[in-house]
C-alpha cells in the first residue's frame, strides 16, 4: 500500500492542471489529494492556506491496495525554486507531469484568474503587469492578500526554461511527461491516453472529458471582492440557522447568492492590446528557444505549431 504521493502535476497555472487532476481522480488506479493544490513542497511560497506539516499533508490522501499512484497538482511547483529538489528528496521515483501554456496567454489568463479569486485589485492586465516592479518590492499588493507577492508577477510565471531545467536536473527524463495546454485542449482524449501510457495504467473505457476551471472575469471588481468576503460568513450563518429556518429557505438564499456571483461574471478573458501582446511575446522569445532545446525535437515541433 502506498504511504505517500508518487505522482505530481507540476504544470503552470491556467494550463489545464485542474482538468487533468479531475480526469486522474476518476481513474481506479489513481488517488488524488482531497485538496487539489496542497503546495506542500514549495517552501519558498508559504501561506497559511497550505499544510505546514507532513501529517497534515498526508491526511489529504486516502490510500488502498488497488492504487498505483497517489497524486496531487500544485501549480506552485513549477514556479518555485525549491519544489523540484524537495519533491526529489521526498520521493526520488516520482512521476512528474509538467503542463505548459503559451507564455503570453498564460500571463493574461493568470491575471484574470486572480480577479476571479478576488485577490486582484487592478482590473486591467496591462496595468497589473506594469505594476510588477513595485509589487516585487512589496508595494501595491492588495490588502489581505494571503499568498506570496510573487503570485502577482504574472509576466514572470511563464519563464519556463529555468523551471524545466530544475526538474531535468533532479529526475530522469523518462520520469517527466510534458503536456502543452493548447494540444491538451484540442485533443483531451488523445493526450490523456498518452498520460495513461506514461503512467503504465490502463485508460478508462469511457472517456467523457470536460473542461474544468474555464477563464472568467468579474464585471464589477468591488462587488466581486465583497461577495468573496461574504461567502464564509454565509456558510457559518447557514450552519447556525439550520435548526431555525426550513431547508428550502436556506436553499433559496444560497441560490440567490450564486445567482449574484454568476451574474457578475463574464465568460472568457479580456484581451490585451496588440502592441502590449507583442511586447510580451518579445520578452518570451529567447525563453521559448531555450524551452525547445530542453524538450527535444517532437515537443519542439509542437511548440512551433501551437505557440505561434
Secondary structure, DSSP 4 states (H G I P E B T S, - for coil): ---S--EEE-PPTTSSHHHHHHHHHTSTTEEE-SSS---TT-TTS--TTS--SHHHHHTT----TT-SEEEEE-THHHH-SSHHHHHHHH-TT-EEEEEE--HHHHHHHHHHHHHHHT------HHHHHHTHHHHHTT-SPPTT--S-GGGG-HHHHT-HHHHHHHHHTTS-GGGEEEEEHHHHHH-HHHHHHHHHHHHT-PPPSS------S--EEESSHHHHHHHHHHHHHHHHHHHHHTTTS-HHHHHHHHHHHHHHHHHTEEES-PPPPHHHHHHHHHHHHHHHHHHHHHH-HHHHHHHHHH--
